[in-house]
Amino acid sequence: MGMKEHDLLIVGAGSAGCMAALRAAERGLRVLLLEQRRRDDVGHPWIDDVEEGALLSLGLGTLPEDEVWPPPPLYRAVSPGGKAIERRGLPLLGLRMDRFVRRLLEMAVRAGAEFRGEARVEEPLLERGRVRGVVLRGQELPARLVLDASGLNAVLRRGLPESSPIEREVDESCLVTAWREHRVFPPEEVRPLLDSLEIPPGVGVARLGWRGGYSVLSLFYDARERVLDILVGFKVKGSSETAGDFVRRFFQDRGIGGERVYGGGGLIPVRRSLDALVDHGLMLAGDAACMVLPAHGSGVASALTAGDLAARVAASCLARGDVSREALWEYGASWQRGRGALMAYFDFIRLLSEGLDERGMDLLMGYAMTPLDLEIAMAARTLPLRAGDILRRLKGLRHPVFLGRFAALARHSIALKKAYERYPLSWDPSALENWRREVAAIVRRIPRTD
Ligand SMILES: Cc1cc2nc3c(=O)[nH]c(=O)nc-3n(C[C@H](O)[C@H](O)[C@H](O)COP(=O)(O)OP(=O)(O)OC[C@H]3O[C@@H](n4cnc5c(N)ncnc54)[C@H](O)[C@@H]3O)c2cc1C
């Protein structure tokens, strides 16, 4: 300290923060990355399935073998009433996030970024409504530009003044509690285990809507490593337990032992990205900006993509000596018109599954969804849901209410995506307000059952 101010100060060494640090340091910026955990503890101890395409396009496609958890050869998604669709080899890679994020951090440090662990940031440092740095252990730490990549904590976003266009709080209704763990079993216990869980070897079975609405319980037994992989997620609202508590109870109730060798969990914000992603001297990326694909709760590819984009815009704004909301707006506009629009589109699947009862889920899986949809959704591309396709798909289904709802949802999801593709290109409060109104009007048209 006491030295020249940092160009870019990043809070949080997760996927978003480490990626931004790496790319900003590669561009020659003076980067400081602050993280509340110790250096050896960054990343989280469970597998995240990440779109292969996103890793490739970010130049992160070559992964060390010990970072990758081989995905199930066959995926089966099952509705509450037992309707199933299957797909072989989804375009996903399971990443051991502790190893992956630590390697990203090492790369960032090698590129010249400065890392400081055990540094829990308290709030943004504000000067006349502008972010001028952060406050750490009561000390002011100024920087030319700041990136909030602190995940769901969003420690800087929450401390913004009321005048900021960025929403400070997210609604509890979008929070999902999730848990993923690996257990190993003695060889003699494996057969009875698979029988009691009703999972065939080599098949990843995901029960969708098993707890009503937006919920998943996914099981896969990997015979090579003798590991049972379980993932559970459901809405926080209306649940009296966390996904972690549920998993413990799930094994206990079935008398399943084994040893947990890897795992953990937390909360995921499942909704479209926040409306505004920048303010004077501040950008948001990753979970701090709610950049999770709402269809399946995946946030890593988004966090990495946003970190990369943030570094690029930061470098050009810093070179021009302008880190105002107006200058940084380009970051938010690029995001919303690109991946943000895709996220808005996939919010449709979330809203669809939230509003469906068990019978509705059976109809969705039995008639409306195809194995190809599964693959396309996992690859974060738009589904072929044009009016003609929908009628063709639903042919033979005599259930006018569901038919109507599904067709309406497909239409509105495309309208929502298009609205995001028209996100204001420059900071203009009235244009943003009009855009928000347009989005709200489309969301209101989405039919709900409650
Ligand atoms: C059980 C579970 C399963 C999941 N499965 C998948 C999946 O299969 N695929 C997928 O893509 N996504 C998955 N996700 C979501 C994914 O993990 C997140 O979207 C992603 O990690 C977000 O990255 P991030 O960099 O934005 O935030 P984080 O990874 O949360 O990183 C934020 C960092 O900021 C630090 N921090 C927080 N507050 C402060 C502070 N005040 N000062 C300093 N540092 C701070 C934290 O310690 C942390 O290191 C899953 C999530 C859970 C919980």
The ligand as a Tripos MOL2 file, in Angstrom:
@<TRIPOS>MOLECULE
LIG
   53    58     1     0     0
SMALL
NO_CHARGES

@<TRIPOS>ATOM
      1 C1        -24.4230  -27.6160   -4.9250 C.3       1 LIG1
      2 C2        -24.2290  -26.7060   -6.1230 C.ar      1 LIG1
      3 C3        -24.1190  -27.2720   -7.3700 C.ar      1 LIG1
      4 C4        -23.8980  -26.4560   -8.4900 C.ar      1 LIG1
      5 N1        -23.7770  -27.0630   -9.6960 N.ar      1 LIG1
      6 C5        -23.4520  -26.3170  -10.7700 C.ar      1 LIG1
      7 C6        -23.1940  -26.9440  -12.0130 C.ar      1 LIG1
      8 O1        -23.2990  -28.1720  -12.1590 O.2       1 LIG1
      9 N2        -22.8010  -26.1590  -13.0660 N.ar      1 LIG1
     10 C7        -22.6610  -24.8200  -12.9320 C.ar      1 LIG1
     11 O2        -22.2850  -24.1460  -13.8990 O.2       1 LIG1
     12 N3        -22.9390  -24.1890  -11.7670 N.ar      1 LIG1
     13 C8        -23.3210  -24.9090  -10.6700 C.ar      1 LIG1
     14 N4        -23.5570  -24.2810   -9.4840 N.ar      1 LIG1
     15 C9        -23.4890  -22.8030   -9.4150 C.3       1 LIG1
     16 C10       -22.0410  -22.3330   -9.4320 C.3       1 LIG1
     17 O3        -21.3230  -22.9670   -8.3960 O.3       1 LIG1
     18 C11       -21.9750  -20.8170   -9.2620 C.3       1 LIG1
     19 O4        -22.8500  -20.2120  -10.1820 O.3       1 LIG1
     20 C12       -20.5510  -20.2900   -9.5120 C.3       1 LIG1
     21 O5        -19.6470  -20.8740   -8.6230 O.3       1 LIG1
     22 C13       -20.5120  -18.7770   -9.3800 C.3       1 LIG1
     23 O6        -19.1830  -18.3070   -9.4480 O.3       1 LIG1
     24 P1        -18.7940  -16.8680   -8.8830 P.3       1 LIG1
     25 O7        -17.3700  -16.6660   -9.2080 O.co2     1 LIG1
     26 O8        -19.7830  -15.8700   -9.3370 O.co2     1 LIG1
     27 O9        -19.0290  -16.9670   -7.3020 O.3       1 LIG1
     28 P2        -18.3530  -17.8910   -6.2040 P.3       1 LIG1
     29 O10       -17.8220  -19.1450   -6.7810 O.co2     1 LIG1
     30 O11       -19.3770  -18.0010   -5.1180 O.co2     1 LIG1
     31 O12       -17.1060  -17.0470   -5.6870 O.3       1 LIG1
     32 C14       -17.2700  -15.9240   -4.8680 C.3       1 LIG1
     33 C15       -16.0110  -15.7500   -4.0410 C.3       1 LIG1
     34 O13       -16.1110  -14.5220   -3.3160 O.3       1 LIG1
     35 C16       -15.6310  -14.7290   -2.0170 C.3       1 LIG1
     36 N5        -16.2200  -13.6910   -1.1500 N.ar      1 LIG1
     37 C17       -17.5290  -13.5750   -0.7900 C.ar      1 LIG1
     38 N6        -17.7000  -12.5100   -0.0030 N.ar      1 LIG1
     39 C18       -16.4870  -11.9370    0.1490 C.ar      1 LIG1
     40 C19       -16.0250  -10.8000    0.8640 C.ar      1 LIG1
     41 N7        -16.8580  -10.0500    1.6050 N.pl3     1 LIG1
     42 N8        -14.7060  -10.4750    0.7850 N.ar      1 LIG1
     43 C20       -13.8470  -11.2340    0.0690 C.ar      1 LIG1
     44 N9        -14.2410  -12.3350   -0.6150 N.ar      1 LIG1
     45 C21       -15.5410  -12.6660   -0.5890 C.ar      1 LIG1
     46 C22       -16.0460  -16.1370   -1.6800 C.3       1 LIG1
     47 O14       -15.2740  -16.6660   -0.6290 O.3       1 LIG1
     48 C23       -15.8180  -16.8470   -3.0110 C.3       1 LIG1
     49 O15       -14.5220  -17.3670   -3.1070 O.3       1 LIG1
     50 C24       -23.8160  -25.0510   -8.3440 C.ar      1 LIG1
     51 C25       -23.9510  -24.4770   -7.0810 C.ar      1 LIG1
     52 C26       -24.1710  -25.2870   -5.9670 C.ar      1 LIG1
     53 C27       -24.3160  -24.6540   -4.6180 C.3       1 LIG1
@<TRIPOS>BOND
     1     1     2 1
     2     2     3 ar
     3     2    52 ar
     4     3     4 ar
     5     4     5 ar
     6     4    50 ar
     7     5     6 ar
     8     6     7 ar
     9     6    13 1
    10     7     8 2
    11     7     9 ar
    12     9    10 ar
    13    10    11 2
    14    10    12 ar
    15    12    13 ar
    16    13    14 ar
    17    14    15 1
    18    14    50 ar
    19    15    16 1
    20    16    17 1
    21    16    18 1
    22    18    19 1
    23    18    20 1
    24    20    21 1
    25    20    22 1
    26    22    23 1
    27    23    24 1
    28    24    25 2
    29    24    26 1
    30    24    27 1
    31    27    28 1
    32    28    29 2
    33    28    30 1
    34    28    31 1
    35    31    32 1
    36    32    33 1
    37    33    34 1
    38    33    48 1
    39    34    35 1
    40    35    36 1
    41    35    46 1
    42    36    37 ar
    43    36    45 ar
    44    37    38 ar
    45    38    39 ar
    46    39    40 ar
    47    39    45 ar
    48    40    41 1
    49    40    42 ar
    50    42    43 ar
    51    43    44 ar
    52    44    45 ar
    53    46    47 1
    54    46    48 1
    55    48    49 1
    56    50    51 ar
    57    51    52 ar
    58    52    53 1
@<TRIPOS>SUBSTRUCTURE
     1 LIG1         1 GROUP 0 **** ****
